């Protein structure tokens, strides 16, 4: 008896990339694309509603970045496994990866065949990381062990603080953030101050640079080189 296909949700803000990913995954009888999300918030909503087996998620998503979306999905759809797909593999990205507990991380330099294999692997309960990511993870864990630490030293932001950080970096004023998140301006100011204290960054330009460096948003130059 033929087993049911692995259900997949694609979360990617570039329409042409989404279409390419869907066309690739549709070639496999073992996979079924059940939805496409263009923002991180859409990905959370669709994952909660559809409960897919696997989510293929870009990092630099509008409204809510891929890492934060993955963290929320882990709570709202715990049986879904997330594979992060990114053009980047530096330490900041890998550190975020470790903190949100995704099941896989591939760079966009990997082939479509590897992505299909990774989806099947994580659907079976295994983790799958591209070689460059695995190497960085091992080096980071070794350095942490040598320093007497158990893992990442990053002081994690709360879900709301991460949302505020992204909206600040995207150029939203406090009133716009309040309207977008359905909270008061005073609450926005409170979250903004807390994330500044945690990151030891006390101006908007610094927050924006941090957001770009850690993959919360893309810079214009990054977007033109991903291809």
Secondary structure, DSSP 8 states (H G I E B T S, - for coil): -----EEEEEE-S-HHHHHHHHHHHHT-TTEEEEEEESSHHHHHHHHHHH--SEEEEESS-SSS-HHHHHHHHHHHSTT-EEEEEES--SHHHHHHHHHHT-SEEEETTS-HHHHHHHHHHHHTT--EE-HHHHHHHHHHHHHHHHTT-SS-------HHHHHHHHHHHTT--HHHHHHHHT--HHHHHHHHHHHHHHHT--SHHHHHHHHHHTTSS--HHHHHHH-
